[in-house]
Amino acid sequence: AKTWRGRAGAAAVQNGARGGGATNRQALVRQLSRAGAARRRIRVRVQMLLQVLGLASCWWAFTPLYLSLAYRIWPVELAGNPLLTIVLWPPATCLAILSIRPSDGGMVFGFVLADAVIFGAVSVAMGLLAYKVRHIDRVSPWLCVCLSALTLGGFVFLGGILVDAARRRQPSPRRLLLLHNEFCRAIGASGATLILAYIPLKMWDDDPLFPQSDLFAPVLLCGLSILFNFVFILAPRVRAAALAALCKTGSTAEEREAAVLAGLVAGRGGSVAGSVDTLLQWAESHFRTISFDLLSRADFVPDGDARASEHSTRASSRRGSLLSSDGDGGGEHGGERGADNWRSEPRAMGQCDAFISHSWQDPPEPKWAALSAWAEAFEAEHGRPPSVWLDKLCIDQRNVQEALACLPIFLAGCDRLLVLAGPTYSSRLWCVMELFTFLKMGAPLDRIAVLPFAAAAPRHSDSPPERARTSSTLADVAASFASFDAARAQCAQAEDQQALLSVIEESFGSFAEFNMWARHLFDRHAQRDGGASKGEEEMTEMVSLAVHS
């Protein structure tokens, strides 16, 4: 069987494999297959429970009323007022909403469409009912007209966001679902207020004995049920806590983490979406590296910067481009143009010394200085420049989504993860996800090399205070992660941000568990190293000198 170097799976780590050791391709196949199975189990367990409870509540909400009105066979003396069970429809609706996963685009779109149709039908029904009860009293028609106007507004609003989502080439299911949930909270609060206001108005207008009627309890309980379920249960924190508890029920932390890996490759593979073997074959044929001696500082200048454009023009004039120079990618990996990709070359999995994880928002000068210092030390030890994986130069810009789907495999094919931890690193969602993926694919913590650096000081300043601003330590990196929040982390492309957040949510139920992992990751790293080592201090000094040179 074909073997890889690096971290192909947890089995390799348990067998004592280190960087450069052989790991079996089948181990990675089994790991990704198990991750996919874990993701399916969590999805089925959570969705099935919520949907079964929702259907049961819906059945009990309307069946007694239907039997009583249509066939008059409901045993009132035995089972009580059939109108009382109508209070179960708000929890039934909320359970259905909670069962929708943020990555299920078809289900999200279909549910919002169904809600829009229901709101339109209810608006018409309330309008007709208002006309029918206009002679009974003054309060009932008023309530029906207000509810008709409210549901008509809901129909228009939902129809508008559906049209907007349909016009987008890549609408975000998560964003649509969150917008729908906030709308349901708003319209639920308004509807509950109208229903509860009906009771005192009815008593004041023409029926002081209304609390003794058969309608009093159903109206009161229905209003309270709408208020509790739509306003409280659908609140973001309560919803997240409930889903997190359900995801933890019957699953281990390892299974939830594996589900994240499966979510990264599911639904983002485009033409390569399919079996694990198909994904592996595509990854093997598109894995590329670049020798460090072919890199320059300009390769780390963000796209759109004048220095990047000048360097790209010079490179294009030297040789033709392997890939199209007018293709833009996504996320932290595809924000650059592909004019210089001719410098990268196809390599076998495992023949890459380091996967470079960095933020394009960090200043390029100290970033390049930190990388150069590491590469110099590597070459002194191994007698050759390191081969690295750099997003800008190793991702086919014509197939960005396919390449990002293979990111866990690319990470497993690299000997180590080289973290260029600058001022914005901990605020970039793709960067943190690369750390998570590398470790959860089976790599131990000691295969992560962290190169901290700070923002560059003014170029012609040699004063000690200015010099100190260019240095950073592992403790500084840990401090930057201490307040990490996935919901606030950024991506270059909004679609990538929503997709990654969806993967985290549907695996953990909320961001809390993922945030806790990220906040304590470098704490463990620093404790293992016992603070800043002599080597780290020397590296920091080399970076500082390089920036000021």
Secondary structure, DSSP 8 states (H G I E B T S, - for coil): --EEES---HHHHHTT--TT-EEEHHHHHHHHHHHHHHHHHHHHHHHHHHHHHHHHHHHHHHHHHHIIIII----HHHH--GGGGGGGHHHHHHHHHHTS-TT-HHHHHHHHHHHHHHHHHHHHHHHHHHHHTTTT-SHHHHHHHHHHHHHHHHHHHHHHHHHHHHHSSS--HHHHHHHHHHHHHHHHHHHHHHHHHHHHHHHHHT-TTGGGSTTHHHHHHHHHHHIIIIIIITSHHHHHHHHHHHHHTT--HHHHHHHHHHHHHTT--GGG-S-HHHHHHHHHHH-EEEEGGG--GGGGS-TTSHHHHHHHHHHHHHS--SS-TT----TTTSSS--TTGGG-EE--TT-BSEEEE--TTS-HHHHHHHHHHHHHHHHHHHSS--EEE-HHHHS-GGGHHHHHHTHHHHHHTBS-EEEEE-TTGGGBHHHHHHHHHHHHTT--GGGEEEEE------TT--SHHHHHTT---HHHHHHHHTT--TTT-B-SSHHHHHHHHHHHHHHHSSSHHHHHHHHHHHHHHHHHHTSS-HHHHHHHHHHHHHHH-
